[in-house]
Amino acid sequence: MLRFVIRRLLISVPVLVLVSLMSFGVIWLVPGDPAAVFLDAGATPAQLAQVRHRLGLDQPFYEQMLAWYDRILHGDLGQSILLNRSVAAAIIERLPVTLSLTALALFFAVLMGVVAGLLAAMRHRSWMDQSIMVLALLGLSVPEFWLGLVLIFVFAVDLHWFPAGGFVPITDSNVGWWQSLAMPAFTLAAVQMGFIARMTRSAMLEVLQQDFIRTADAKGLPWSVVVARHGLPNSLVPILTVIGIVTGGLLGGAVVIEQVFSLPGVGRLVIGAVLSRDFPVIQGALLFVALIYLMVNLVVDILYAVVDPRVRLE
């Protein structure tokens, strides 16, 4: 197990290098001058040239890229052009909001998606199965930003059950933390619930056709016991794979949801950086997200061996 983890961590290094190279190259192909955004509209060419020199924007592409990698090797993601502070500090300051949102959304998506998929598989070709699949398809089709606006109008404006936006740290108030993240997390999880429900149903239906399931059913065990004790454990590997994919989707969707609900997370930081051409923040955030996604995939691979002893990671 340890050798597998070390090997996967070593494989992750070139992946992170490739992600950083792609983010650096694509961002610098985007039109726009960060120096012009940094200064006002009345800036003179001399002032623009001075700012570009201070930010290193007047250097050739390869020199800027080498300087970028040199800073990464020293644990420095650079300085934010707009915030005038360390990129790493700006990301770490907002990371708890994004991680809280993603974790709560993942909890909603896994809990409701797996339960819905199990019910659909247990009542295959019944009205419950068809209804759950219709709801799952609806969840996959509804845009996240539109659903978020609808929830704000209903539960914040009309009913006053939840705040329309903002974030309360859990250290300040557990109830406030829950109220500030409940609607954003549900909105973010809605699409992924449908995805998990459909995949869970498909995996369960495949397992329920196996001979050992028929044997357990023939012994007179209740169908719910057969599904819970024998069906679900043997279908966890594809479900875990889907959960790993879903986690990446949640991290990406957090960018939109944080903007809709005015959450001060990494996603909103990235949107502000894109609008202001703050390239160091964009590059640092992409690298952070890639690192988190790689760690999630590593955890999923390890869980394969935990839930299914037939899987040998070595």
Secondary structure as the mmCIF struct_conf table of DSSP 4:
data_model
#
loop_
_struct_conf.conf_type_id
_struct_conf.id
_struct_conf.beg_label_comp_id
_struct_conf.beg_label_asym_id
_struct_conf.beg_label_seq_id
_struct_conf.end_label_comp_id
_struct_conf.end_label_asym_id
_struct_conf.end_label_seq_id
HELX_RH_AL_P HELX_RH_AL_P1 LEU A 2 LEU A 29
BEND BEND1 VAL A 30 PRO A 31
HELX_RH_AL_P HELX_RH_AL_P2 PRO A 34 PHE A 38
BEND BEND2 LEU A 39 LEU A 39
TURN_TY1_P TURN_TY1_P1 ALA A 41 GLY A 42
HELX_RH_AL_P HELX_RH_AL_P3 PRO A 45 ARG A 54
TURN_TY1_P TURN_TY1_P2 LEU A 55 ASP A 58
BEND BEND3 GLN A 59 GLN A 59
HELX_RH_AL_P HELX_RH_AL_P4 PHE A 61 LEU A 73
TURN_TY1_P TURN_TY1_P3 HIS A 74 GLY A 75
STRN STRN1 GLN A 79 GLN A 79
TURN_TY1_P TURN_TY1_P4 ILE A 81 LEU A 83
BEND BEND4 ARG A 85 ARG A 85
STRN STRN2 SER A 86 SER A 86
HELX_RH_AL_P HELX_RH_AL_P5 VAL A 87 MET A 122
TURN_TY1_P TURN_TY1_P5 ARG A 123 ARG A 125
BEND BEND5 SER A 126 SER A 126
HELX_RH_AL_P HELX_RH_AL_P6 TRP A 127 SER A 141
BEND BEND6 VAL A 142 VAL A 142
HELX_RH_AL_P HELX_RH_AL_P7 GLU A 144 LEU A 151
HELX_RH_PI_P HELX_RH_PI_P1 ILE A 152 ASP A 158
BEND BEND7 LEU A 159 LEU A 159
BEND BEND8 TRP A 161 PHE A 162
BEND BEND9 ALA A 164 GLY A 165
TURN_TY1_P TURN_TY1_P6 ILE A 170 ASP A 172
HELX_RH_AL_P HELX_RH_AL_P8 ASN A 174 LEU A 208
TURN_TY1_P TURN_TY1_P7 GLN A 209 GLN A 209
BEND BEND10 GLN A 210 GLN A 210
HELX_RH_AL_P HELX_RH_AL_P9 ASP A 211 ALA A 218
TURN_TY1_P TURN_TY1_P8 LYS A 219 GLY A 220
HELX_RH_AL_P HELX_RH_AL_P10 TRP A 223 VAL A 225
HELX_RH_PI_P HELX_RH_PI_P2 VAL A 226 GLY A 231
TURN_TY1_P TURN_TY1_P9 LEU A 232 LEU A 232
HELX_RH_3T_P HELX_RH_3T_P1 PRO A 233 SER A 235
HELX_RH_AL_P HELX_RH_AL_P11 LEU A 236 VAL A 260
TURN_TY1_P TURN_TY1_P10 PHE A 261 SER A 262
BEND BEND11 GLY A 265 GLY A 265
HELX_RH_AL_P HELX_RH_AL_P12 VAL A 266 LEU A 275
TURN_TY1_P TURN_TY1_P11 SER A 276 ARG A 277
HELX_RH_AL_P HELX_RH_AL_P13 PHE A 279 VAL A 307
TURN_TY1_P TURN_TY1_P12 PRO A 309 ARG A 310
#
